[in-house]
Amino acid sequence: MRMLAWIALALSASALAMGGHPDGWTRDEVAVLVSLRWSQLPPLPKDPSNAVEDSPAAVDLGRRLFFDTRLGRDQAVACASCHDPARQFQDGRPVGQGVGTGTRRAMPLAGAAYSPWLFWDGRKDSLWSQALGPLEDSAEHGGNRLRFAHLIANHYAKDYERVFGPLPALGHLPPDAGPKGSDPEKAAWRALDEATREKVSRVFANMGKAIAAYEKGLRHHESRMDRYVESVVGARAAGANPLDAQEVRGLRLFIGKGQCIDCHNGPLLTDQHFHNTGVPPRDPSRPDRGRAAALAQVAQDEFNCLGRFSDAKPEQCGELRFMVAQDESLEGAFKTPGLRDVALRPPYMHAGQIASLEDVLRHYAQAPHAAVGHSELSHAHGEASRAGRKPIQLSEAEQRDVVAFLKTLSGTPPVKAAPP
């Protein structure tokens, strides 16, 4: 059956190369279009550092934790507060808002299980490690490690032990303690013996693994763009086309002259890498170094793939073991966001600096210099960049065409989710 499918695809491509589709795509262009289809997305990758990621009991526990507002210091902040299922698992704000105000935008979670690096700067190397960061962050949940362990013992003991085994005895411990947080909380953490700190940290790590098990199932759905590519592959008549003429022009620019495909490729429309595109900082006096500052963070993270709370063997942590230690191109670089459902979640960029898709296209056409590091776009404006890009020159009409295409990337329903 697989061989027949490939034969059918080859015949369709041949027909297209001879003008079989009214939009006149070439054989090479069809190959690019096919690579973007949702149906080309491979199976979810295994995370060897999380042994329970496929456990239904872990998924259920993680789902309940994800929507539990008791995870906030003020009893009013859940993971879902910044990653709202009704808003593409983000919050629509320029920067995150928990118990305080953050400095970057909440990223959508659908498809995040495919990413080797999490957050805009890649400072976490797994979904479960990523889930832990906001819990101890003073602007997000504002909690501490021992408080979370008590919450598990008081409200989720049976569910936790069904997945991870017996909880440690916590009744004799203070209500608050952790390596981060207030000075009294850090002092209380230092007062605990090393064995107790490790037991509490393991409960904390397991919370992240359960939440990750739930988040792994969050996904996008097929879009009009996907249905259009299916019509191209099938060489169907124009009447069956899900895209109008402007949207098709935008798609042609996206994979061609606009060079968007250089970074926004594959079924998730992201290369999963980090790029400096000269996005202005929210605070010009404190430019964000992005990936360059995160390299040491992820390498030293006690919850990374090589850490003592990971379920992986060292040889299974290739991304971390062979991570680039220094690269000047990573100064001021941020992760390429996936573009599926992108029209549904303004504002844009790592700190919501750009309000609309129209403004995003205008930014790329203007290609300003970066506040820190070197923008790939400004390199390209003067001459071909080190990545081989030519200057990006799109007229206002062409920019409108690309925006029209980007609006075809929304699926229905956009994200699968089920609150408790």
QUIJO-V125122 format. One record per residue. N is the residue number from 1. RES is the residue in one small letter. PSI is psi in whole degrees, -180 to 180 (none if undefined). Layout:
# QUIJO-V125122
n->[N:N]
res->[RES:RES]
psi->[PSI:PSI]
This chain:
# QUIJO-V125122
n->[1:2:3:4:5:6:7:8:9:10:11:12:13:14:15:16:17:18:19:20:21:22:23:24:25:26:27:28:29:30:31:32:33:34:35:36:37:38:39:40:41:42:43:44:45:46:47:48:49:50:51:52:53:54:55:56:57:58:59:60:61:62:63:64:65:66:67:68:69:70:71:72:73:74:75:76:77:78:79:80:81:82:83:84:85:86:87:88:89:90:91:92:93:94:95:96:97:98:99:100:101:102:103:104:105:106:107:108:109:110:111:112:113:114:115:116:117:118:119:120:121:122:123:124:125:126:127:128:129:130:131:132:133:134:135:136:137:138:139:140:141:142:143:144:145:146:147:148:149:150:151:152:153:154:155:156:157:158:159:160:161:162:163:164:165:166:167:168:169:170:171:172:173:174:175:176:177:178:179:180:181:182:183:184:185:186:187:188:189:190:191:192:193:194:195:196:197:198:199:200:201:202:203:204:205:206:207:208:209:210:211:212:213:214:215:216:217:218:219:220:221:222:223:224:225:226:227:228:229:230:231:232:233:234:235:236:237:238:239:240:241:242:243:244:245:246:247:248:249:250:251:252:253:254:255:256:257:258:259:260:261:262:263:264:265:266:267:268:269:270:271:272:273:274:275:276:277:278:279:280:281:282:283:284:285:286:287:288:289:290:291:292:293:294:295:296:297:298:299:300:301:302:303:304:305:306:307:308:309:310:311:312:313:314:315:316:317:318:319:320:321:322:323:324:325:326:327:328:329:330:331:332:333:334:335:336:337:338:339:340:341:342:343:344:345:346:347:348:349:350:351:352:353:354:355:356:357:358:359:360:361:362:363:364:365:366:367:368:369:370:371:372:373:374:375:376:377:378:379:380:381:382:383:384:385:386:387:388:389:390:391:392:393:394:395:396:397:398:399:400:401:402:403:404:405:406:407:408:409:410:411:412:413:414:415:416:417:418:419:420]
res->[m:r:m:l:a:w:i:a:l:a:l:s:a:s:a:l:a:m:g:g:h:p:d:g:w:t:r:d:e:v:a:v:l:v:s:l:r:w:s:q:l:p:p:l:p:k:d:p:s:n:a:v:e:d:s:p:a:a:v:d:l:g:r:r:l:f:f:d:t:r:l:g:r:d:q:a:v:a:c:a:s:c:h:d:p:a:r:q:f:q:d:g:r:p:v:g:q:g:v:g:t:g:t:r:r:a:m:p:l:a:g:a:a:y:s:p:w:l:f:w:d:g:r:k:d:s:l:w:s:q:a:l:g:p:l:e:d:s:a:e:h:g:g:n:r:l:r:f:a:h:l:i:a:n:h:y:a:k:d:y:e:r:v:f:g:p:l:p:a:l:g:h:l:p:p:d:a:g:p:k:g:s:d:p:e:k:a:a:w:r:a:l:d:e:a:t:r:e:k:v:s:r:v:f:a:n:m:g:k:a:i:a:a:y:e:k:g:l:r:h:h:e:s:r:m:d:r:y:v:e:s:v:v:g:a:r:a:a:g:a:n:p:l:d:a:q:e:v:r:g:l:r:l:f:i:g:k:g:q:c:i:d:c:h:n:g:p:l:l:t:d:q:h:f:h:n:t:g:v:p:p:r:d:p:s:r:p:d:r:g:r:a:a:a:l:a:q:v:a:q:d:e:f:n:c:l:g:r:f:s:d:a:k:p:e:q:c:g:e:l:r:f:m:v:a:q:d:e:s:l:e:g:a:f:k:t:p:g:l:r:d:v:a:l:r:p:p:y:m:h:a:g:q:i:a:s:l:e:d:v:l:r:h:y:a:q:a:p:h:a:a:v:g:h:s:e:l:s:h:a:h:g:e:a:s:r:a:g:r:k:p:i:q:l:s:e:a:e:q:r:d:v:v:a:f:l:k:t:l:s:g:t:p:p:v:k:a:a:p:p]
psi->[-41:-40:-41:-38:-42:-37:-43:-41:-43:-42:-40:-44:-39:-42:-40:-40:-24:15:23:-21:137:-21:-3:37:142:170:-44:-40:-39:-40:-39:-45:-43:-37:-16:-13:142:-37:-14:-6:127:169:154:134:151:141:102:-16:-6:97:-15:10:-23:9:121:-36:-37:-41:-45:-44:-44:-38:-44:-40:-39:-36:8:112:-12:-9:-13:145:-33:9:21:9:117:169:-38:-12:-39:-16:72:123:-29:-9:40:31:40:-175:-1:6:154:-41:156:147:110:-124:-14:-169:129:-171:-9:168:144:126:146:151:-16:130:2:-23:-16:-8:132:-19:138:159:165:-29:1:32:-1:147:13:159:-40:-37:-38:-41:-26:-32:-54:-27:-37:-1:132:-23:-12:-95:-31:26:-174:161:-45:-35:-42:-39:-41:-40:-43:-46:-35:-27:-17:21:-52:-43:-41:-48:-25:-30:-44:-6:-175:140:150:159:126:-8:-29:-2:156:162:-28:131:142:161:-13:170:-153:165:-43:-37:-40:-35:-41:-35:-44:-27:-17:149:161:-40:-40:-42:-39:-39:-43:-43:-32:-39:-43:-47:-40:-30:-46:-39:-37:-45:-40:-36:-38:-47:-28:-29:0:127:162:179:167:141:177:-34:-42:-42:-33:-47:-39:-39:-33:-48:-38:-1:45:164:162:-32:-21:0:128:-11:145:179:-41:-41:-37:-40:-41:-40:-41:-40:-39:-43:-5:-106:-38:-18:18:-35:-20:-39:-31:78:173:174:-26:-2:44:143:0:17:-173:134:145:114:24:25:127:143:154:-38:101:-24:-13:69:143:125:-11:-132:-35:-38:-17:-16:-47:-35:-49:-33:-34:0:125:-15:20:179:-29:-2:172:-15:-1:147:1:155:151:-38:-11:2:48:-43:-42:-42:-33:22:140:128:-38:138:117:-24:-15:-5:118:16:144:160:139:115:147:148:0:133:19:-33:-16:0:57:162:-178:166:177:-17:29:31:-22:126:-34:164:-36:-42:-32:-48:-37:-39:-46:-34:-36:-31:64:160:154:148:-27:140:-160:124:133:-29:-42:-32:-46:-28:-32:-39:174:133:173:-26:0:9:146:165:138:111:104:131:168:-38:-41:-38:-41:-36:-43:-42:-42:-42:-44:-29:-11:-2:3:133:168:116:154:-36:141:128:157:101:166:none]
